[in-house]
Amino acid sequence: MSYSPVPLINGLIIDTLEYLTSQQITATKKEKDLFKRTLENELTKSLNSQTNTPTQIVNNFLLENYELSKKLTPRSFSEETFFLIMQWGINKASEVKNKSE
């Protein structure tokens, strides 16, 4: 099965921006670009090289840039993004398993 991080990255961006809006925070273009680069820098690495889960990346970004300490979970995102996070996890686990065999 072929895996692409692009739909996951797009879903995380859309849902996180909606979350920020619900907190009465408007992200600037510069902040949006930084968030996209942050996600791309981690999620486009090989799965074995990725050190953070998608939600860890989001939570770290929200803490570092907005001082938001509430932790989002995969269920904090839309159903579609939740599914993509789960797909990422399955692919990550498969890569780890294959590497150990």
C-alpha atoms as one frame of an Amber mdcrd trajectory, in Angstrom:
protein
   0.000   0.000   0.000   1.409   3.394  -0.989   1.373   6.115   1.640   1.409
   9.868   1.068   1.604  12.359   3.958   0.036  15.178   1.897  -3.634  14.520
   2.826  -2.650  14.187   6.507  -0.676  17.436   6.453  -3.562  19.269   4.764
  -6.099  17.863   7.232  -3.964  18.789  10.236  -3.576  22.338   8.934  -7.293
  22.839   8.266  -8.418  21.332  11.566  -5.767  23.114  13.636  -6.669  26.465
  12.097 -10.320  25.762  12.955  -9.254  24.958  16.519  -7.318  28.224  16.751
 -10.361  30.118  15.472 -12.489  28.455  18.173  -9.977  29.854  20.688 -10.382
  33.351  19.183  -6.897  33.169  17.661  -6.252  34.171  14.070  -3.084  32.748
  12.542  -1.093  35.049  10.305   0.126  33.899   6.892   3.638  33.667   8.349
   2.364  31.408  11.170   0.413  29.238   8.720   3.489  28.872   6.510   5.635
  27.982   9.522   3.082  25.394  10.644   2.988  23.824   7.170   6.803  23.693
   7.010   6.933  22.182  10.502   4.520  19.412   9.509   6.252  18.802   6.179
   9.713  18.684   7.769   8.673  15.821  10.036   5.982  13.959   8.098   7.829
  13.774   4.784  10.784  11.973   6.385  10.852   8.220   6.069   8.492   6.700
   8.634  11.451   5.192  10.508  13.042   8.643  10.822   9.955  10.354  12.205
  10.299  10.962  15.935   6.930  12.571  16.700   3.339  11.596  16.059   1.157
  14.003  14.075  -0.619  15.133  17.246   2.696  15.683  19.052   3.823  17.932
  16.208   0.589  19.936  16.419   0.669  20.177  20.221   4.322  21.265  20.250
   3.595  23.906  17.626   0.577  25.236  19.549   2.579  25.404  22.783   5.645
  27.035  21.238   3.787  29.578  19.096   0.570  30.298  21.003   1.334  29.108
  24.547  -1.623  26.720  24.290  -0.981  23.823  26.635  -4.232  21.921  26.097
  -3.274  18.648  24.452  -5.175  17.717  21.323  -5.728  14.027  20.655  -6.490
  12.318  17.336 -10.189  12.584  18.249  -9.832  16.383  18.484  -9.635  16.487
  14.693 -12.266  15.894  12.026 -13.294  12.336  11.244 -11.298  12.421   8.003
  -8.140  13.682   9.707  -8.630  11.180  12.541  -8.701   8.406   9.930  -5.526
   9.774   8.306  -3.761   9.890  11.701  -4.757   6.258  12.285  -3.513   5.351
   8.795  -0.207   7.069   9.602   0.052   4.990  12.789  -0.619   1.735  10.957
   1.999   2.589   8.331   4.498   3.590  11.029   3.915   0.326  12.929   4.320
  -1.687   9.716   7.627   0.043   8.951   8.919  -0.609  12.465   7.825  -4.263
  12.260   9.429  -4.722   8.839  12.653  -3.139  10.036  12.863  -5.489  13.018
  12.327  -8.633  10.915
